[in-house]
Structures are given as C-alpha cells and as structure tokens.
Amino acid sequence: MNISQAAKRVNLPSKTIRYYEEIGLVKPLRDSNGYRVFSDRDLHKLTFLARSRALGFSIEDCRALLALYEDQSRASADVKRIARGHLGKIETKIEDLIAMRDTLSDLVRACAGDQRPDCPILKGIENATDPVSED
C-alpha cells in the first residue's frame, strides 16, 4: 500500500510518516517506480509509534520502545524503566500546572475586575520571581 493509504489506515499525516522514515523508525520497501510500499508490519509499527507519541513519549523513547517491542528476548524491566521515567516527567508537569493554576486563581480572585486601573494580576505577573519556562 502507498503512503496515502497507509496514512489513512494508521490515522497519521503522510508528512509524519515521511519523517519517521527519515529518522529510521520505519523502513518501507520501494516499488520499481520508487514509491514507498507499506507492509502490514510497517502499519503495525506506525500504529505503535502513534500510540506512543499520543502518550507523550519522546522520539528517542519511541525508538527505544519500538526496539524493545521487536526484541523477543527483552526484559520488561527495560520497558518499565522508560515508562517510569516518562511518568515522572508527566507528574512534574502536572505539579507545575497545578502551581500555575493556583497562582493564577489567586491573582484572579484578588482582582476587582472593575473600571479602576489597579490590577493585581498585572502586578503579580510583573513581580513574579519564577520565570515561566518555555520548553
């Protein structure tokens, strides 16, 4: 099957599939005309990658998980180590989001929201001591 058919089957943009090929995550065969030919195995890998990415795993984590998935002699401890590391990052992000929500909630509560120019929200942003990370 060609790339557009594969994209529909696995619900990924063709551009993403090309990127996954470019970085070596999938290696479809090429037809005599040079077009990609995706096998059921390729579709399975693409589905696996899509699900892994939907869970927020990095490309490198996806690469490692895919290699472990294909390794019948793998140790589940290796898979768990990757998943546990990712879970720790998610938990840190949740804690950061909760802190952001609490701070913003306090600022919104402190603001009268009237016609006066005094605004605790702007003052709170101006006087913040923890710069927001842009990662």
Helices and strands as residue ranges (DSSP letters): H 3-10, H 14-22, E 29-30, E 36-37, H 40-54, H 59-70, H 76-110, H 120-126
